[in-house]
Structure formats: structure tokens, C-alpha cells
Amino acid sequence: MGLNQTAKVLVRDIKNTREFNELKRAKADIEKYKDLKDEIERFQRKQREIFSMNIPKRESERLAAELDEKFRSFSKNPKVSRLIRAGKNFNSMMGKIYKEINDELDYELRR
């Protein structure tokens, strides 16, 4: 089996995990609420802007504090909280997969 085919199998297997399906359901649930979806997208856009801007540390800390307050506010919404938890679980699972791949490659390099 070629590398591309192996990657497709891995993606298929990931799509069959509880973590992926919970994240997919949580995202679909958010999609039902346009205002909430827009608010999350604005937050994520602002977050990307802050971290990609070349601004003084004091200003970036102020903007990050504003974002943190906004995050705490809308993360109280059960749908947003569910999305955050699902994203965290999915990212944790993916981190374990990346670690396993890295460990296997390291092992092979030392042989």
C-alpha cells in the first residue's frame, strides 16, 4: 500500500473515532445558530490577527486580555462549551497519533 493510500486509511480511521464524531456534531450544532457561529468566527479571526500582528508586547497583552474576557463570556454557552470540549478531546487524540508516528519513526531511525 502506498503512502497516499495509507494516509487515506488513517483519515478514514480518524473519522470513525468518537472524538471526531463528537466534534463534528458539536460543530453542526453551532451551525444552527448563525449569530453564535458568527461570534465564534469573529473571535477566531481576532485571535489570529493578534498573534500574527507585530505589535508591542503591552498592546498584545491588552488585546489578549480582551479576548480572554470575551472567551470566558461566550464559553458559558453550553453549545460553545461542548464545542470547546470536543475540540480539546479531538486535539488530544490527534496529539497521541502524532506522538505514536514520531516514536515509530524515531525507533526506525535508531535501528
DRENGUPA-342092 format. One record per residue (C-alpha): residue number from 1; residue in three letters; x, y, z. Coordinates in nm, 4 decimals, decimal comma. Layout:
REM residues N
+-----+---------+----------+----------+----------+
: num : residuo :       px :       py :       pz :
+-----+---------+----------+----------+----------+
: NUM :     ALA :        X :        Y :        Z :
...
+-----+---------+----------+----------+----------+
END
This chain:
REM residues 111
+-----+---------+----------+----------+----------+
: num : residuo :       px :       py :       pz :
+-----+---------+----------+----------+----------+
:   1 :     MET :   0,0000 :   0,0000 :   0,0000 :
:   2 :     GLY :   0,1396 :   0,3406 :  -0,0968 :
:   3 :     LEU :   0,1835 :   0,6325 :   0,1393 :
:   4 :     ASN :  -0,1132 :   0,8244 :  -0,0057 :
:   5 :     GLN :  -0,3382 :   0,5224 :   0,0378 :
:   6 :     THR :  -0,2113 :   0,4732 :   0,3925 :
:   7 :     ALA :  -0,2932 :   0,8368 :   0,4693 :
:   8 :     LYS :  -0,6457 :   0,7859 :   0,3369 :
:   9 :     VAL :  -0,6876 :   0,4817 :   0,5602 :
:  10 :     LEU :  -0,5631 :   0,6821 :   0,8584 :
:  11 :     VAL :  -0,8105 :   0,9621 :   0,7814 :
:  12 :     ARG :  -1,0912 :   0,7073 :   0,7481 :
:  13 :     ASP :  -0,9980 :   0,5599 :   1,0843 :
:  14 :     ILE :  -0,9835 :   0,9051 :   1,2448 :
:  15 :     LYS :  -1,3268 :   0,9860 :   1,1028 :
:  16 :     ASN :  -1,4601 :   0,6761 :   1,2790 :
:  17 :     THR :  -1,3421 :   0,7838 :   1,6237 :
:  18 :     ARG :  -1,5716 :   0,9026 :   1,8998 :
:  19 :     GLU :  -1,3665 :   1,2242 :   1,9257 :
:  20 :     PHE :  -1,4079 :   1,3131 :   1,5593 :
:  21 :     ASN :  -1,7797 :   1,2396 :   1,5598 :
:  22 :     GLU :  -1,8393 :   1,4409 :   1,8761 :
:  23 :     LEU :  -1,6509 :   1,7367 :   1,7261 :
:  24 :     LYS :  -1,8495 :   1,7053 :   1,4051 :
:  25 :     ARG :  -2,1804 :   1,7018 :   1,5984 :
:  26 :     ALA :  -2,0751 :   1,9982 :   1,8134 :
:  27 :     LYS :  -1,9799 :   2,1995 :   1,5039 :
:  28 :     ALA :  -2,3065 :   2,1085 :   1,3309 :
:  29 :     ASP :  -2,4946 :   2,2220 :   1,6402 :
:  30 :     ILE :  -2,3197 :   2,5613 :   1,6315 :
:  31 :     GLU :  -2,4013 :   2,5936 :   1,2589 :
:  32 :     LYS :  -2,7727 :   2,6040 :   1,3502 :
:  33 :     TYR :  -2,7221 :   2,9368 :   1,5287 :
:  34 :     LYS :  -2,5960 :   3,1967 :   1,2830 :
:  35 :     ASP :  -2,5304 :   3,4664 :   1,5441 :
:  36 :     LEU :  -2,3333 :   3,2286 :   1,7636 :
:  37 :     LYS :  -2,1405 :   3,0924 :   1,4653 :
:  38 :     ASP :  -2,0584 :   3,4476 :   1,3533 :
:  39 :     GLU :  -1,9460 :   3,5407 :   1,7044 :
:  40 :     ILE :  -1,7121 :   3,2420 :   1,7199 :
:  41 :     GLU :  -1,5713 :   3,3218 :   1,3760 :
:  42 :     ARG :  -1,5108 :   3,6856 :   1,4751 :
:  43 :     PHE :  -1,3358 :   3,5692 :   1,7913 :
:  44 :     GLN :  -1,1130 :   3,3281 :   1,5969 :
:  45 :     ARG :  -1,0340 :   3,5936 :   1,3354 :
:  46 :     LYS :  -0,9399 :   3,8440 :   1,6076 :
:  47 :     GLN :  -0,7293 :   3,5770 :   1,7784 :
:  48 :     ARG :  -0,5370 :   3,5088 :   1,4547 :
:  49 :     GLU :  -0,4886 :   3,8813 :   1,3978 :
:  50 :     ILE :  -0,3436 :   3,9395 :   1,7433 :
:  51 :     PHE :  -0,0965 :   3,6545 :   1,7163 :
:  52 :     SER :   0,0137 :   3,7480 :   1,3656 :
:  53 :     MET :   0,0487 :   4,1211 :   1,4311 :
:  54 :     ASN :   0,3855 :   4,2710 :   1,5033 :
:  55 :     ILE :   0,2781 :   4,4952 :   1,7905 :
:  56 :     PRO :   0,4381 :   4,5927 :   2,1198 :
:  57 :     LYS :   0,4120 :   4,3375 :   2,3983 :
:  58 :     ARG :   0,1978 :   4,5653 :   2,6153 :
:  59 :     GLU :  -0,0574 :   4,6133 :   2,3372 :
:  60 :     SER :  -0,0681 :   4,2417 :   2,2530 :
:  61 :     GLU :  -0,1212 :   4,1605 :   2,6224 :
:  62 :     ARG :  -0,4094 :   4,4096 :   2,6391 :
:  63 :     LEU :  -0,5724 :   4,2638 :   2,3293 :
:  64 :     ALA :  -0,5181 :   3,9097 :   2,4575 :
:  65 :     ALA :  -0,6850 :   4,0049 :   2,7878 :
:  66 :     GLU :  -0,9845 :   4,1415 :   2,5951 :
:  67 :     LEU :  -1,0046 :   3,8166 :   2,4002 :
:  68 :     ASP :  -0,9784 :   3,6145 :   2,7176 :
:  69 :     GLU :  -1,2714 :   3,8041 :   2,8683 :
:  70 :     LYS :  -1,4748 :   3,7531 :   2,5521 :
:  71 :     PHE :  -1,3872 :   3,3831 :   2,5534 :
:  72 :     ARG :  -1,4957 :   3,3414 :   2,9153 :
:  73 :     SER :  -1,8209 :   3,5159 :   2,8342 :
:  74 :     PHE :  -1,9329 :   3,3112 :   2,5371 :
:  75 :     SER :  -1,7828 :   2,9838 :   2,6578 :
:  76 :     LYS :  -2,0541 :   2,9826 :   2,9244 :
:  77 :     ASN :  -2,2956 :   2,8944 :   2,6448 :
:  78 :     PRO :  -2,3474 :   2,5144 :   2,6653 :
:  79 :     LYS :  -2,3164 :   2,4747 :   2,2879 :
:  80 :     VAL :  -1,9862 :   2,6625 :   2,2809 :
:  81 :     SER :  -1,8654 :   2,4742 :   2,5864 :
:  82 :     ARG :  -1,9479 :   2,1455 :   2,4135 :
:  83 :     LEU :  -1,7570 :   2,2570 :   2,1018 :
:  84 :     ILE :  -1,4549 :   2,3575 :   2,3102 :
:  85 :     ARG :  -1,4548 :   2,0282 :   2,4996 :
:  86 :     ALA :  -1,4972 :   1,8277 :   2,1772 :
:  87 :     GLY :  -1,2138 :   2,0230 :   2,0118 :
:  88 :     LYS :  -0,9895 :   1,9644 :   2,3109 :
:  89 :     ASN :  -1,0612 :   1,5901 :   2,3100 :
:  90 :     PHE :  -1,0043 :   1,5674 :   1,9348 :
:  91 :     ASN :  -0,6761 :   1,7605 :   1,9573 :
:  92 :     SER :  -0,5608 :   1,5361 :   2,2407 :
:  93 :     MET :  -0,6360 :   1,2266 :   2,0332 :
:  94 :     MET :  -0,4515 :   1,3721 :   1,7332 :
:  95 :     GLY :  -0,1550 :   1,4611 :   1,9556 :
:  96 :     LYS :  -0,1337 :   1,0971 :   2,0624 :
:  97 :     ILE :  -0,1416 :   0,9858 :   1,6995 :
:  98 :     TYR :   0,1365 :   1,2304 :   1,6053 :
:  99 :     LYS :   0,3403 :   1,1147 :   1,9044 :
: 100 :     GLU :   0,2967 :   0,7497 :   1,8054 :
: 101 :     ILE :   0,4060 :   0,8254 :   1,4482 :
: 102 :     ASN :   0,7052 :   1,0210 :   1,5757 :
: 103 :     ASP :   0,8006 :   0,7469 :   1,8217 :
: 104 :     GLU :   0,7820 :   0,4815 :   1,5496 :
: 105 :     LEU :   0,9963 :   0,6895 :   1,3144 :
: 106 :     ASP :   1,2488 :   0,7611 :   1,5891 :
: 107 :     TYR :   1,2689 :   0,3907 :   1,6649 :
: 108 :     GLU :   1,3289 :   0,3085 :   1,2989 :
: 109 :     LEU :   1,5987 :   0,5760 :   1,2722 :
: 110 :     ARG :   1,7869 :   0,4267 :   1,5673 :
: 111 :     ARG :   1,7839 :   0,0715 :   1,4299 :
+-----+---------+----------+----------+----------+
END
